[in-house]
Amino acid sequence: MTRRVQSTIATQLAEYVVLYSPIQMAADLPENYEKNMAAFRFIRDVPTDWETTKTLQSEIGDYVVVARQPRGGQDWFLGAITDENARTLKQPLTFLAQGKRYEAQIYRDGPGADYRTNPQAFETAKQVVTSTDVLTLNLAPGGGTAIRFKLLN
C-alpha cells in the first residue's frame, strides 16, 4: 500500500504561507521535483521571514486564507486551504498597496483535483491585479491555492 499526504499539490504549496515556519524544506525525491518544476518554482520563491501577516478569511476546521508580506519586501504571498469539502471563496485583494499593479502568479488545483482520487491535478496561471480586484479561489476537496503577488510598479 502506498502512503501519501492526504492533500493536493496546491495545498502543499499553500501551506508554505499558511503555516508559519522560519525553516522550510522540500522533502521529496529530486526526480519528483524535476517532473513538476512549476510547483517547485513557488517553493524557491516563497520567503521564510515575514513582516506582515493577515488572516483574510477562515472558519475553524473548514478553511483559511492567509496573506503574508516578506520582511523588507514589497511582494505578497497568499495561501488558501480547505478541508475535505470543495469550496469557492471570493477574495478581495485590499491588502495589496493601493495604486500599484501586481502580477499574480497562481498555483492552484487543476480540473478534477481531489485529495482522495486525483491529488496531482495542478495548474498555474498569471494575471495582473490591483487592490481593487477580487479573485475567485476554487478549492478542490482537500485542496488549495498559493499565489505570489509580484509588484510591477
ZIKA-V48533 format. One record per helix or strand. SS is the DSSP state (H for helix, E for strand). FROM is the first residue (numbers start at 1). TO is the last residue. If there is no record, write none. Layout:
[[SS | FROM | TO] [SS | FROM | TO]]
This chain:
[[H | 9 | 18] [H | 30 | 35] [H | 37 | 45] [E | 50 | 59] [E | 63 | 70] [E | 76 | 82] [E | 87 | 92] [E | 102 | 109] [E | 114 | 114] [E | 118 | 118] [E | 122 | 129] [E | 134 | 139] [E | 141 | 141] [E | 144 | 151]]
